[in-house]
Amino acid sequence: MKRRQFSALATTAALGLGLHRGASAQGDTPITAADYTRMGTPVPVSTPPGTVDVVEFFSYACPHCFEFEPTLEAWLKRKAPEIRFRRSPVPFLQNFRNFQPMYFALESLGVVDGLQQKIFNAFHLEHQRLDKPDDIAAFVGKNGVDAKKFMAAFTSFGTSVKVSQANQLFQNSGVDGVPTIMIQGRFLTSPTIAKSETKTVAVVDYLVAQIRAGH
């Protein structure tokens, strides 16, 4: 989702008219250069030898990210071990000033995997108010996370640093819409570019294999 598209699409999601998961799946359609973008200015990444960096730029407020999440989570369960995957919440769309530290606080507590889909569901399906830190703390508390520990992490210096780093990464990437996946700081793909959620993760696997082969 691009910044200028958010208002109209948020209204659509609120009316229950969001995209259908996997509706445009391409199956085994061959991957071509049209399914990804080579970045004009690569973003430097530091990974151990043989490891490929994969970043998802996302927002909890983005209906497209919500639609993509089940496909992404299924891929994460089977992704190649040499892939270092990380998420990066973006500095735009509704409530980003709380959603960014929310993500990194949950990450620091090691509970992102169990809560990622629940947060999307709470926002997009259940229309829960997650507008303020107290709202968020109450929500995570109801989902098995110590609310006091969460708030300590939410307001910590370490979380503030991670938010600043995420904003710098977003700026350096040139990404202007979410969800978008960056591979090794060299390539970008997304359900919009690849024309399918399932094909997006197939493109990631393809590019990772190409990078590991030295291409």
WODAWO-V431100 format. One record per backbone hydrogen bond with DSSP energy under -0.5 kcal/mol. CO is the residue of the C=O (numbers start at 1). NH is the residue of the N-H. E is the energy in kcal/mol with one decimal. If there is no record, write none. Layout:
co-><CO:CO>
nh-><NH:NH>
e-><E:E>
This chain:
co-><1:2:2:3:5:6:7:8:9:10:11:12:13:20:22:26:32:33:37:37:40:42:45:48:52:53:54:55:55:56:56:57:57:58:59:61:62:63:64:65:66:68:69:70:71:72:73:74:75:75:80:82:82:83:84:86:88:90:93:95:95:96:98:99:100:101:102:103:104:105:106:106:107:111:112:112:115:116:117:118:119:120:121:121:122:128:132:133:134:135:136:137:138:139:140:140:141:145:146:147:148:149:150:151:153:156:157:158:159:160:161:162:163:164:165:166:167:168:169:170:170:171:176:180:181:182:182:183:183:185:186:187:188:189:190:191:196:197:198:199:200:201:202:203:204:205:206:207:208:209:210:211>
nh-><178:5:6:6:9:10:11:12:13:14:15:17:16:23:25:29:35:36:39:188:42:44:47:51:84:184:86:57:182:58:88:179:180:90:62:63:66:67:68:69:70:72:73:74:75:76:77:78:78:79:83:52:84:85:54:56:58:92:96:98:99:100:102:103:104:105:106:107:108:109:111:112:110:115:115:116:119:120:121:122:123:124:125:126:128:130:136:137:138:139:140:141:142:143:143:145:144:147:150:151:152:153:154:155:156:160:161:162:163:164:165:166:167:168:169:170:171:172:173:174:175:174:3:57:189:55:184:186:187:43:39:183:37:181:194:195:200:201:202:203:204:205:206:207:208:209:210:211:212:213:215:214>
e-><-1.9:-1.1:-0.7:-1.0:-2.0:-2.9:-1.5:-1.8:-2.6:-2.2:-1.3:-2.2:-1.9:-2.0:-1.8:-1.4:-2.0:-1.0:-0.6:-2.5:-0.5:-0.6:-0.6:-2.2:-3.1:-4.1:-2.1:-0.6:-2.7:-0.5:-2.9:-0.6:-1.5:-2.2:-1.2:-0.6:-1.9:-2.1:-2.0:-1.7:-0.5:-2.4:-3.0:-2.0:-2.0:-2.5:-1.2:-0.5:-1.3:-1.2:-1.9:-2.5:-0.5:-0.8:-2.7:-2.2:-1.5:-0.8:-1.5:-1.5:-2.6:-2.4:-2.0:-2.2:-1.9:-2.4:-2.3:-2.4:-2.2:-1.3:-2.3:-0.5:-1.3:-1.0:-1.1:-2.5:-2.6:-1.9:-2.7:-2.5:-2.2:-2.9:-2.1:-2.4:-2.9:-0.8:-2.2:-2.9:-2.2:-2.1:-2.8:-2.1:-1.7:-0.6:-0.7:-2.4:-1.1:-0.5:-2.4:-2.5:-2.2:-2.2:-3.1:-2.0:-1.0:-1.8:-2.4:-1.9:-2.3:-2.1:-2.4:-2.4:-2.4:-2.0:-2.5:-2.5:-2.3:-2.7:-2.0:-1.1:-0.6:-0.5:-0.9:-3.2:-2.1:-2.6:-0.6:-2.4:-1.6:-2.3:-2.9:-2.6:-2.9:-3.2:-3.1:-0.8:-1.3:-1.3:-1.4:-2.6:-1.9:-2.2:-2.3:-2.8:-2.7:-2.2:-2.1:-2.6:-2.5:-1.4:-2.8:-1.5>
